[in-house]
């Protein structure tokens, strides 16, 4: 998932490498935020809806995770 590190020894190579690294860090930060929100929602589902059947809880958690994965994938485009 992570791109291989590529440093070119050119006058602008170091600056360009740092800019790319910063862009990748910003993308990963956004993706982590989406994942954390999804995990918090899944945790909340288990606490708030303790009376739900296991099947319903599993479906709700799957839907939450699926939505988060789609958002993370969209950020990479």
Backbone atoms as SQL, in Angstrom:
CREATE TABLE atoms (id INTEGER PRIMARY KEY, chain TEXT, resi INTEGER, resn TEXT, atom TEXT, x REAL, y REAL, z REAL);
INSERT INTO atoms VALUES
  (1, 'A', 1, 'UNK', 'N', 0.819, -1.189, 0.000),
  (2, 'A', 1, 'UNK', 'CA', 0.000, 0.000, 0.000),
  (3, 'A', 1, 'UNK', 'C', 0.870, 1.264, 0.000),
  (4, 'A', 2, 'UNK', 'N', 2.010, 1.242, 0.718),
  (5, 'A', 2, 'UNK', 'CA', 2.882, 2.406, 0.727),
  (6, 'A', 2, 'UNK', 'C', 3.786, 2.377, -0.492),
  (7, 'A', 3, 'UNK', 'N', 4.019, 3.541, -1.061),
  (8, 'A', 3, 'UNK', 'CA', 4.896, 3.635, -2.209),
  (9, 'A', 3, 'UNK', 'C', 6.340, 3.479, -1.766),
  (10, 'A', 4, 'UNK', 'N', 7.148, 2.896, -2.628),
  (11, 'A', 4, 'UNK', 'CA', 8.553, 2.724, -2.332),
  (12, 'A', 4, 'UNK', 'C', 9.229, 4.093, -2.329),
  (13, 'A', 5, 'UNK', 'N', 10.157, 4.301, -1.395),
  (14, 'A', 5, 'UNK', 'CA', 10.870, 5.569, -1.273),
  (15, 'A', 5, 'UNK', 'C', 11.773, 5.751, -2.475),
  (16, 'A', 6, 'UNK', 'N', 11.690, 6.892, -3.114),
  (17, 'A', 6, 'UNK', 'CA', 12.510, 7.206, -4.276),
  (18, 'A', 6, 'UNK', 'C', 13.128, 8.584, -4.109),
  (19, 'A', 7, 'UNK', 'N', 14.437, 8.632, -3.981),
  (20, 'A', 7, 'UNK', 'CA', 15.128, 9.921, -3.863),
  (21, 'A', 7, 'UNK', 'C', 16.018, 10.092, -5.070),
  (22, 'A', 8, 'UNK', 'N', 15.831, 11.172, -5.787),
  (23, 'A', 8, 'UNK', 'CA', 16.685, 11.444, -6.935),
  (24, 'A', 8, 'UNK', 'C', 17.674, 12.526, -6.532),
  (25, 'A', 9, 'UNK', 'N', 18.919, 12.302, -6.856),
  (26, 'A', 9, 'UNK', 'CA', 19.980, 13.226, -6.464),
  (27, 'A', 9, 'UNK', 'C', 20.106, 14.345, -7.497),
  (28, 'A', 10, 'UNK', 'N', 19.099, 15.177, -7.527),
  (29, 'A', 10, 'UNK', 'CA', 19.062, 16.332, -8.418),
  (30, 'A', 10, 'UNK', 'C', 18.911, 17.565, -7.553),
  (31, 'A', 11, 'UNK', 'N', 19.173, 18.727, -8.106),
  (32, 'A', 11, 'UNK', 'CA', 19.037, 19.946, -7.302),
  (33, 'A', 11, 'UNK', 'C', 17.658, 20.078, -6.643),
  (34, 'A', 12, 'UNK', 'N', 16.619, 19.710, -7.358),
  (35, 'A', 12, 'UNK', 'CA', 15.273, 19.830, -6.793),
  (36, 'A', 12, 'UNK', 'C', 14.792, 18.525, -6.175),
  (37, 'A', 13, 'UNK', 'N', 15.616, 17.480, -6.254),
  (38, 'A', 13, 'UNK', 'CA', 15.209, 16.161, -5.786),
  (39, 'A', 13, 'UNK', 'C', 14.820, 16.118, -4.322),
  (40, 'A', 14, 'UNK', 'N', 15.586, 16.775, -3.478),
  (41, 'A', 14, 'UNK', 'CA', 15.306, 16.737, -2.042),
  (42, 'A', 14, 'UNK', 'C', 13.987, 17.443, -1.716),
  (43, 'A', 15, 'UNK', 'N', 13.779, 18.612, -2.303),
  (44, 'A', 15, 'UNK', 'CA', 12.545, 19.359, -2.072),
  (45, 'A', 15, 'UNK', 'C', 11.345, 18.587, -2.587),
  (46, 'A', 16, 'UNK', 'N', 11.491, 18.018, -3.757),
  (47, 'A', 16, 'UNK', 'CA', 10.399, 17.248, -4.351),
  (48, 'A', 16, 'UNK', 'C', 10.081, 16.015, -3.503),
  (49, 'A', 17, 'UNK', 'N', 11.127, 15.351, -3.018),
  (50, 'A', 17, 'UNK', 'CA', 10.929, 14.182, -2.165),
  (51, 'A', 17, 'UNK', 'C', 10.194, 14.562, -0.890),
  (52, 'A', 18, 'UNK', 'N', 10.576, 15.672, -0.278),
  (53, 'A', 18, 'UNK', 'CA', 9.914, 16.130, 0.943),
  (54, 'A', 18, 'UNK', 'C', 8.459, 16.507, 0.683),
  (55, 'A', 19, 'UNK', 'N', 8.199, 17.148, -0.451),
  (56, 'A', 19, 'UNK', 'CA', 6.827, 17.526, -0.798),
  (57, 'A', 19, 'UNK', 'C', 5.964, 16.282, -0.994),
  (58, 'A', 20, 'UNK', 'N', 6.504, 15.276, -1.671),
  (59, 'A', 20, 'UNK', 'CA', 5.755, 14.030, -1.878),
  (60, 'A', 20, 'UNK', 'C', 5.501, 13.321, -0.549),
  (61, 'A', 21, 'UNK', 'N', 6.509, 13.338, 0.328),
  (62, 'A', 21, 'UNK', 'CA', 6.348, 12.702, 1.638),
  (63, 'A', 21, 'UNK', 'C', 5.266, 13.411, 2.446),
  (64, 'A', 22, 'UNK', 'N', 5.238, 14.728, 2.379),
  (65, 'A', 22, 'UNK', 'CA', 4.222, 15.506, 3.092),
  (66, 'A', 22, 'UNK', 'C', 2.830, 15.202, 2.542),
  (67, 'A', 23, 'UNK', 'N', 2.698, 15.127, 1.218),
  (68, 'A', 23, 'UNK', 'CA', 1.413, 14.796, 0.604),
  (69, 'A', 23, 'UNK', 'C', 0.946, 13.405, 1.046),
  (70, 'A', 24, 'UNK', 'N', 1.867, 12.446, 1.085),
  (71, 'A', 24, 'UNK', 'CA', 1.519, 11.087, 1.498),
  (72, 'A', 24, 'UNK', 'C', 1.093, 11.068, 2.970),
  (73, 'A', 25, 'UNK', 'N', 1.785, 11.826, 3.810),
  (74, 'A', 25, 'UNK', 'CA', 1.420, 11.907, 5.229),
  (75, 'A', 25, 'UNK', 'C', 0.023, 12.504, 5.399),
  (76, 'A', 26, 'UNK', 'N', -0.286, 13.531, 4.626),
  (77, 'A', 26, 'UNK', 'CA', -1.602, 14.155, 4.707),
  (78, 'A', 26, 'UNK', 'C', -2.689, 13.180, 4.275),
  (79, 'A', 27, 'UNK', 'N', -2.432, 12.409, 3.216),
  (80, 'A', 27, 'UNK', 'CA', -3.396, 11.403, 2.750),
  (81, 'A', 27, 'UNK', 'C', -3.605, 10.335, 3.819),
  (82, 'A', 28, 'UNK', 'N', -2.508, 9.847, 4.391),
  (83, 'A', 28, 'UNK', 'CA', -2.610, 8.821, 5.428),
  (84, 'A', 28, 'UNK', 'C', -3.337, 9.347, 6.654),
  (85, 'A', 29, 'UNK', 'N', -3.144, 10.613, 6.974),
  (86, 'A', 29, 'UNK', 'CA', -3.845, 11.211, 8.105),
  (87, 'A', 29, 'UNK', 'C', -5.361, 11.227, 7.857),
  (88, 'A', 30, 'UNK', 'N', -5.771, 11.583, 6.639),
  (89, 'A', 30, 'UNK', 'CA', -7.194, 11.588, 6.293),
  (90, 'A', 30, 'UNK', 'C', -7.761, 10.171, 6.345),
  (91, 'A', 31, 'UNK', 'N', -7.007, 9.207, 5.804),
  (92, 'A', 31, 'UNK', 'CA', -7.469, 7.825, 5.794),
  (93, 'A', 31, 'UNK', 'C', -7.598, 7.285, 7.222),
  (94, 'A', 32, 'UNK', 'N', -6.643, 7.619, 8.068),
  (95, 'A', 32, 'UNK', 'CA', -6.702, 7.181, 9.461),
  (96, 'A', 32, 'UNK', 'C', -7.905, 7.786, 10.172),
  (97, 'A', 33, 'UNK', 'N', -8.204, 9.033, 9.856),
  (98, 'A', 33, 'UNK', 'CA', -9.359, 9.692, 10.454),
  (99, 'A', 33, 'UNK', 'C', -10.655, 8.974, 10.080),
  (100, 'A', 34, 'UNK', 'N', -10.787, 8.594, 8.821),
  (101, 'A', 34, 'UNK', 'CA', -11.976, 7.861, 8.362),
  (102, 'A', 34, 'UNK', 'C', -12.068, 6.518, 9.088),
  (103, 'A', 35, 'UNK', 'N', -10.941, 5.822, 9.197),
  (104, 'A', 35, 'UNK', 'CA', -10.933, 4.523, 9.864),
  (105, 'A', 35, 'UNK', 'C', -11.293, 4.658, 11.345),
  (106, 'A', 36, 'UNK', 'N', -10.766, 5.677, 12.013),
  (107, 'A', 36, 'UNK', 'CA', -11.061, 5.893, 13.426),
  (108, 'A', 36, 'UNK', 'C', -12.548, 6.190, 13.631),
  (109, 'A', 37, 'UNK', 'N', -13.128, 7.004, 12.771),
  (110, 'A', 37, 'UNK', 'CA', -14.560, 7.298, 12.868),
  (111, 'A', 37, 'UNK', 'C', -15.386, 6.026, 12.728),
  (112, 'A', 38, 'UNK', 'N', -14.991, 5.173, 11.783),
  (113, 'A', 38, 'UNK', 'CA', -15.719, 3.923, 11.568),
  (114, 'A', 38, 'UNK', 'C', -15.607, 3.016, 12.791),
  (115, 'A', 39, 'UNK', 'N', -14.421, 2.910, 13.343),
  (116, 'A', 39, 'UNK', 'CA', -14.239, 2.061, 14.523),
  (117, 'A', 39, 'UNK', 'C', -15.024, 2.590, 15.721),
  (118, 'A', 40, 'UNK', 'N', -15.062, 3.905, 15.864),
  (119, 'A', 40, 'UNK', 'CA', -15.854, 4.498, 16.943),
  (120, 'A', 40, 'UNK', 'C', -17.343, 4.211, 16.748),
  (121, 'A', 41, 'UNK', 'N', -17.805, 4.262, 15.507),
  (122, 'A', 41, 'UNK', 'CA', -19.205, 3.966, 15.203),
  (123, 'A', 41, 'UNK', 'C', -19.521, 2.503, 15.503),
  (124, 'A', 42, 'UNK', 'N', -18.603, 1.615, 15.126),
  (125, 'A', 42, 'UNK', 'CA', -18.798, 0.187, 15.398),
  (126, 'A', 42, 'UNK', 'C', -18.842, -0.055, 16.901),
  (127, 'A', 43, 'UNK', 'N', -17.940, 0.595, 17.636),
  (128, 'A', 43, 'UNK', 'CA', -17.933, 0.441, 19.093),
  (129, 'A', 43, 'UNK', 'C', -19.241, 0.951, 19.695),
  (130, 'A', 44, 'UNK', 'N', -19.712, 2.090, 19.195),
  (131, 'A', 44, 'UNK', 'CA', -20.969, 2.682, 19.677),
  (132, 'A', 44, 'UNK', 'C', -22.150, 1.759, 19.386),
  (133, 'A', 45, 'UNK', 'N', -22.146, 1.125, 18.218),
  (134, 'A', 45, 'UNK', 'CA', -23.226, 0.192, 17.863),
  (135, 'A', 45, 'UNK', 'C', -23.349, -0.922, 18.889),
  (136, 'A', 46, 'UNK', 'N', -22.236, -1.436, 19.337),
  (137, 'A', 46, 'UNK', 'CA', -22.246, -2.531, 20.300),
  (138, 'A', 46, 'UNK', 'C', -22.747, -2.102, 21.662),
  (139, 'A', 47, 'UNK', 'N', -22.489, -0.852, 22.048),
  (140, 'A', 47, 'UNK', 'CA', -22.891, -0.361, 23.358),
  (141, 'A', 47, 'UNK', 'C', -24.340, 0.107, 23.353),
  (142, 'A', 48, 'UNK', 'N', -24.698, 0.914, 22.379),
  (143, 'A', 48, 'UNK', 'CA', -26.034, 1.505, 22.343),
  (144, 'A', 48, 'UNK', 'C', -27.126, 0.494, 21.988),
  (145, 'A', 49, 'UNK', 'N', -26.778, -0.510, 21.265),
  (146, 'A', 49, 'UNK', 'CA', -27.782, -1.439, 20.765),
  (147, 'A', 49, 'UNK', 'C', -27.554, -2.850, 21.282),
  (148, 'A', 50, 'UNK', 'N', -27.316, -2.970, 22.562),
  (149, 'A', 50, 'UNK', 'CA', -26.986, -4.269, 23.148),
  (150, 'A', 50, 'UNK', 'C', -28.114, -5.283, 22.981),
  (151, 'A', 51, 'UNK', 'N', -29.340, -4.823, 22.732),
  (152, 'A', 51, 'UNK', 'CA', -30.479, -5.726, 22.606),
  (153, 'A', 51, 'UNK', 'C', -30.597, -6.295, 21.190),
  (154, 'A', 52, 'UNK', 'N', -29.879, -5.728, 20.255),
  (155, 'A', 52, 'UNK', 'CA', -29.947, -6.192, 18.869),
  (156, 'A', 52, 'UNK', 'C', -29.535, -7.657, 18.765),
  (157, 'A', 53, 'UNK', 'N', -30.025, -8.281, 17.735),
  (158, 'A', 53, 'UNK', 'CA', -29.561, -9.641, 17.479),
  (159, 'A', 53, 'UNK', 'C', -28.126, -9.565, 16.968),
  (160, 'A', 54, 'UNK', 'N', -27.396, -10.630, 17.110),
  (161, 'A', 54, 'UNK', 'CA', -26.010, -10.688, 16.647),
  (162, 'A', 54, 'UNK', 'C', -25.950, -10.441, 15.140),
  (163, 'A', 55, 'UNK', 'N', -26.895, -10.987, 14.395),
  (164, 'A', 55, 'UNK', 'CA', -26.910, -10.815, 12.941),
  (165, 'A', 55, 'UNK', 'C', -27.040, -9.351, 12.561),
  (166, 'A', 56, 'UNK', 'N', -27.963, -8.655, 13.187),
  (167, 'A', 56, 'UNK', 'CA', -28.161, -7.235, 12.888),
  (168, 'A', 56, 'UNK', 'C', -26.919, -6.440, 13.239),
  (169, 'A', 57, 'UNK', 'N', -26.322, -6.738, 14.365),
  (170, 'A', 57, 'UNK', 'CA', -25.117, -6.033, 14.790),
  (171, 'A', 57, 'UNK', 'C', -23.978, -6.264, 13.802),
  (172, 'A', 58, 'UNK', 'N', -23.813, -7.511, 13.359),
  (173, 'A', 58, 'UNK', 'CA', -22.766, -7.826, 12.384),
  (174, 'A', 58, 'UNK', 'C', -22.994, -7.098, 11.063),
  (175, 'A', 59, 'UNK', 'N', -24.229, -7.064, 10.601),
  (176, 'A', 59, 'UNK', 'CA', -24.549, -6.369, 9.351),
  (177, 'A', 59, 'UNK', 'C', -24.268, -4.878, 9.484),
  (178, 'A', 60, 'UNK', 'N', -24.692, -4.280, 10.588),
  (179, 'A', 60, 'UNK', 'CA', -24.445, -2.849, 10.799),
  (180, 'A', 60, 'UNK', 'C', -22.949, -2.546, 10.837),
  (181, 'A', 61, 'UNK', 'N', -22.184, -3.389, 11.511),
  (182, 'A', 61, 'UNK', 'CA', -20.740, -3.186, 11.588),
  (183, 'A', 61, 'UNK', 'C', -20.089, -3.359, 10.221),
  (184, 'A', 62, 'UNK', 'N', -20.554, -4.354, 9.459),
  (185, 'A', 62, 'UNK', 'CA', -20.008, -4.562, 8.126),
  (186, 'A', 62, 'UNK', 'C', -20.294, -3.337, 7.242),
  (187, 'A', 63, 'UNK', 'N', -21.514, -2.835, 7.304),
  (188, 'A', 63, 'UNK', 'CA', -21.871, -1.664, 6.494),
  (189, 'A', 63, 'UNK', 'C', -21.016, -0.459, 6.863),
  (190, 'A', 64, 'UNK', 'N', -20.788, -0.263, 8.140),
  (191, 'A', 64, 'UNK', 'CA', -19.956, 0.846, 8.602),
  (192, 'A', 64, 'UNK', 'C', -18.523, 0.690, 8.089),
  (193, 'A', 65, 'UNK', 'N', -17.967, -0.505, 8.201),
  (194, 'A', 65, 'UNK', 'CA', -16.607, -0.766, 7.724),
  (195, 'A', 65, 'UNK', 'C', -16.527, -0.622, 6.203),
  (196, 'A', 66, 'UNK', 'N', -17.523, -1.126, 5.503),
  (197, 'A', 66, 'UNK', 'CA', -17.546, -1.039, 4.036),
  (198, 'A', 66, 'UNK', 'C', -17.561, 0.426, 3.585),
  (199, 'A', 67, 'UNK', 'N', -18.381, 1.230, 4.220),
  (200, 'A', 67, 'UNK', 'CA', -18.463, 2.655, 3.884),
  (201, 'A', 67, 'UNK', 'C', -17.112, 3.333, 4.123),
  (202, 'A', 68, 'UNK', 'N', -16.474, 3.015, 5.239),
  (203, 'A', 68, 'UNK', 'CA', -15.177, 3.615, 5.558),
  (204, 'A', 68, 'UNK', 'C', -14.120, 3.217, 4.529),
  (205, 'A', 69, 'UNK', 'N', -14.116, 1.951, 4.129),
  (206, 'A', 69, 'UNK', 'CA', -13.145, 1.501, 3.131),
  (207, 'A', 69, 'UNK', 'C', -13.347, 2.208, 1.795),
  (208, 'A', 70, 'UNK', 'N', -14.592, 2.413, 1.406),
  (209, 'A', 70, 'UNK', 'CA', -14.877, 3.122, 0.153),
  (210, 'A', 70, 'UNK', 'C', -14.388, 4.578, 0.233),
  (211, 'A', 71, 'UNK', 'N', -14.568, 5.222, 1.396),
  (212, 'A', 71, 'UNK', 'CA', -14.098, 6.588, 1.571),
  (213, 'A', 71, 'UNK', 'C', -12.575, 6.652, 1.507),
  (214, 'A', 72, 'UNK', 'N', -11.921, 5.662, 2.128),
  (215, 'A', 72, 'UNK', 'CA', -10.450, 5.615, 2.108),
  (216, 'A', 72, 'UNK', 'C', -9.957, 5.409, 0.687),
  (217, 'A', 73, 'UNK', 'N', -10.573, 4.501, -0.053),
  (218, 'A', 73, 'UNK', 'CA', -10.194, 4.269, -1.441),
  (219, 'A', 73, 'UNK', 'C', -10.395, 5.525, -2.290),
  (220, 'A', 74, 'UNK', 'N', -11.462, 6.261, -2.046),
  (221, 'A', 74, 'UNK', 'CA', -11.747, 7.474, -2.810),
  (222, 'A', 74, 'UNK', 'C', -10.685, 8.536, -2.556),
  (223, 'A', 75, 'UNK', 'N', -10.116, 8.568, -1.367),
  (224, 'A', 75, 'UNK', 'CA', -9.090, 9.559, -1.057),
  (225, 'A', 75, 'UNK', 'C', -7.804, 9.307, -1.865),
  (226, 'A', 76, 'UNK', 'N', -7.578, 8.076, -2.267),
  (227, 'A', 76, 'UNK', 'CA', -6.368, 7.738, -3.026),
  (228, 'A', 76, 'UNK', 'C', -6.456, 8.152, -4.487),
  (229, 'A', 77, 'UNK', 'N', -7.651, 8.479, -4.945),
  (230, 'A', 77, 'UNK', 'CA', -7.828, 8.823, -6.371),
  (231, 'A', 77, 'UNK', 'C', -7.565, 10.276, -6.604);
